[in-house]
Amino acid sequence: MPFNSILLVGCGNMAGAMLRGWLAGGLEPERFTVVDPAAPELPPGVTRLPNLPAQGAFDAILIGVKPQVLGEVAPQVVHLVGPDTVVFSILAGVELAVLERHFPQARAIVRVMPNLAAALGKSPVALASNGDSVREAARELMAPLGTPEWIDESEFDLVTALAGSGPAFVYRFIDALGNAALELGLPADKAGRLALAMVEGAAALAAESEVGPGELARRVASPGGTTQAGLDVLDHEGRLHRLVLDTLRAARDRSAQMAAEARAKG
């Protein structure tokens, strides 16, 4: 089933990145209708509505509002959800069962977890659904955004931490590299440019390599050399491993907590 008419309810940072990714991937702007008074200027051809329409026939509706306002927004959307409508949700921590209660008439519900690289077609896109009949169509819709991957919903909290929140952790590391180089004597502009260019190249090489990142790190390092001296600091008593483990655990647990809060609200 093609998704020829797609309504975006909310078009903030994440939904906006998805919209840009879809358009860059060749989807026609005429397919999209956006309802978000606070959204910036939209690409030409995309329909903007000041409010949700009183009626309409949409193949897909993407819920892109803040999770805590779902209870307010869903009653305003439900009349647009028919038996042929697939509801997509990028709401962190809101489970399929909760979405089903809000949109009982939907053909299927699909949870989606991309990240902002969707705008470039470079995002992992985790998917979970209550309807197997729409899996292929949903995968095709998400393909222009990066790499769609179906997962079990029980994995969603951890995948949210890794693939959804993960870019922020990488950005913080890039910033830390630049700031450390600045503190050690490089001018700020050079430190920032070099840190960013280094990470961009390293990620591109890792994506193309036949070996894993751990092996790539080993190959960069020479015994007794400069790289090994730095790796020895990161690896001392497992400090980097523990830091990353604690980081992902905290993000995963917050996602699970948000899910519990959403269940309680119904």
C-alpha positions in Angstrom: 0.0 0.0 0.0 1.5 3.3 -1.0 1.3 6.3 1.3 0.2 9.0 -1.0 -1.3 11.4 1.6 0.6 11.9 4.8 -0.4 14.2 7.7 2.3 15.4 10.1 0.8 16.4 13.4 3.6 18.4 14.8 6.7 19.3 12.8 9.5 20.1 15.3 13.1 19.1 15.0 12.6 15.4 14.5 9.5 15.4 12.3 11.0 18.3 10.3 14.2 16.3 9.7 12.1 13.3 8.5 10.2 15.6 6.1 13.4 17.0 4.7 14.8 13.5 4.3 11.6 12.3 2.5 11.8 15.3 0.1 15.5 14.8 -0.5 14.8 11.2 -1.2 12.4 12.0 -4.0 9.0 11.9 -2.4 6.7 14.6 -3.8 6.0 17.5 -1.5 2.3 17.3 -2.5 2.0 14.1 -0.4 2.5 16.0 2.8 0.3 18.1 5.0 1.6 19.7 8.2 -0.3 21.0 11.2 2.0 22.9 13.5 1.6 26.6 14.1 5.2 26.8 15.5 6.9 25.1 12.6 9.3 27.2 10.5 8.8 27.9 6.8 8.0 24.6 5.0 9.4 23.5 1.7 7.5 24.5 -1.4 4.6 22.2 -2.3 4.0 21.0 1.3 0.6 22.0 2.6 0.4 23.8 5.9 -2.8 24.0 7.8 -3.3 26.2 10.8 -5.5 23.6 12.6 -6.4 20.0 12.1 -9.0 19.6 9.4 -12.6 18.7 10.3 -12.4 15.8 7.8 -9.9 14.2 5.5 -8.6 10.9 4.1 -5.0 10.3 5.0 -3.1 7.1 4.2 -0.7 7.9 7.1 -0.6 10.2 10.1 2.7 10.9 11.8 2.3 11.9 15.5 5.2 14.2 16.2 4.1 16.2 19.3 5.6 16.1 22.7 4.8 12.7 24.4 3.2 14.5 27.4 0.5 16.2 25.3 -0.6 13.0 23.5 -3.7 12.9 25.7 -4.7 16.4 24.5 -3.8 15.9 20.9 -5.2 12.4 20.2 -8.9 13.3 20.6 -8.4 16.1 18.0 -6.8 13.6 15.5 -8.9 10.5 16.0 -11.7 11.5 13.7 -9.1 11.5 10.8 -8.0 7.9 11.5 -10.0 5.4 9.5 -9.7 1.7 8.8 -7.2 2.3 6.0 -5.0 4.8 8.0 -1.6 3.8 9.4 -0.6 5.9 12.5 3.1 6.4 12.9 4.5 7.7 16.2 7.9 9.2 17.0 6.8 9.7 20.6 9.6 8.5 22.9 8.3 6.1 25.6 4.8 5.8 24.3 4.0 2.1 23.7 1.9 0.5 21.0 -0.8 -0.5 23.5 -1.2 3.1 24.6 -1.4 4.3 21.0 -3.9 1.6 20.2 -6.2 3.0 22.9 -6.0 6.5 21.5 -6.4 5.3 17.8 -8.5 2.2 17.9 -9.8 2.5 14.3 -6.3 2.6 12.7 -5.3 -0.1 10.3 -2.0 -0.4 12.1 0.2 1.5 14.6 3.9 1.8 13.9 6.4 3.2 16.4 9.4 4.9 14.7 12.7 5.9 16.3 15.0 7.8 13.9 17.5 10.5 14.7 18.2 13.9 13.1 20.4 12.4 10.5 17.1 11.4 8.8 17.4 14.8 7.0 20.5 13.4 5.2 19.1 9.9 4.7 21.7 8.6 7.2 19.6 7.7 10.2 19.0 4.2 11.7 15.2 3.9 11.9 13.9 1.5 14.4 10.4 0.2 13.8 7.8 -1.8 15.8 4.2 -2.4 14.8 1.0 -4.1 15.8 0.2 -4.9 12.1 2.3 -7.2 10.0 0.4 -6.3 6.8 1.9 -2.9 6.7 5.5 -3.8 7.5 6.8 -3.7 3.9 5.0 -0.5 3.1 6.3 1.1 6.3 9.8 0.0 5.6 9.6 1.5 2.1 8.3 4.8 3.5 11.2 5.0 5.9 13.9 3.9 3.5 14.8 7.4 2.2 15.6 8.4 5.8 18.4 5.9 6.3 18.4 2.3 7.4 15.0 0.9 8.6 15.1 -2.0 11.0 12.2 -3.9 12.6 12.7 -4.7 16.2 10.7 -6.2 19.0 9.0 -3.5 21.1 10.7 -4.9 24.2 14.0 -3.6 22.6 12.6 -0.1 22.0 13.9 1.6 25.2 17.5 0.4 24.6 17.3 1.2 20.8 16.0 4.7 21.7 19.0 5.2 23.9 21.5 3.9 21.3 20.1 5.1 17.9 17.8 8.0 19.0 19.8 9.6 21.8 23.1 8.4 20.5 23.9 11.3 18.2 23.9 13.7 21.2 26.5 11.6 22.9 28.7 11.6 19.8 28.2 15.4 19.5 29.3 15.8 23.1 32.4 13.7 22.4 33.3 15.8 19.3 32.9 18.9 21.4 35.0 17.5 24.1 37.8 16.6 21.6 37.8 20.2 20.3 37.7 21.7 23.8 40.6 19.5 24.9 42.7 20.5 21.9 41.9 24.1 22.6 42.9 23.7 26.2 46.2 22.1 25.1 47.0 25.0 22.8 45.2 24.8 19.4 43.2 27.9 18.3 39.5 27.3 18.8 38.5 27.4 15.1 41.2 24.9 14.2 40.4 22.6 17.1 36.7 22.5 16.2 37.3 22.0 12.5 39.8 19.2 13.0 37.7 17.4 15.5 34.7 17.4 13.3 36.6 16.4 10.1 38.3 13.6 12.0 35.1 12.1 13.3 33.4 12.5 9.9 36.2 10.6 8.2 36.5 8.0 10.9 32.7 7.2 10.8 32.8 7.0 7.0 35.7 4.6 7.1 34.1 2.5 9.8 30.9 2.2 7.7 32.8 1.0 4.7 35.2 -1.3 6.5 35.0 -5.1 6.5 36.2 -5.1 10.1 34.6 -3.7 13.2 35.5 -0.4 15.0 37.5 -2.3 17.7 39.8 -3.8 15.1 40.1 -0.5 13.3 41.3 1.1 16.5 43.9 -1.6 17.0 45.1 -1.1 13.4 45.5 2.7 14.0 47.6 2.1 17.1 51.3 1.1 17.0 52.8 -0.5 20.2 54.4 2.3 22.1 53.1 5.0 19.8 51.0 8.1 20.2 47.6 6.4 19.5 48.3 3.6 21.9 49.2 6.2 24.6 45.8 7.8 24.2 44.0 4.4 24.0 45.7 3.4 27.3 44.0 6.3 29.0 40.5 5.5 27.6 40.9 1.8 28.4 42.4 2.2 31.9 40.3 0.0 34.2 37.5 0.0 31.6 36.7 3.7 32.2 35.4 4.4 28.7 33.3 1.2 28.7 31.8 2.0 32.1 31.1 5.6 31.0 29.2 4.5 27.9 27.4 1.7 29.7 26.2 4.1 32.3 25.2 6.7 29.7 23.1 4.2 27.7 21.6 2.7 30.9 20.5 6.1 32.0 18.8 6.9 28.7 17.2 3.5 28.4 15.9 3.7 32.0 14.4 7.2 31.3 12.7 5.8 28.2 11.2 3.0 30.3 10.1 5.5 32.9 8.4 7.6 30.3 6.6 4.5 29.0 5.3 3.7 32.5 4.1 7.3 32.9 2.3 7.1 29.5 0.7 3.8 30.5 -0.5 5.4 33.7 -2.1 8.3 31.8 -3.8 5.8 29.4 
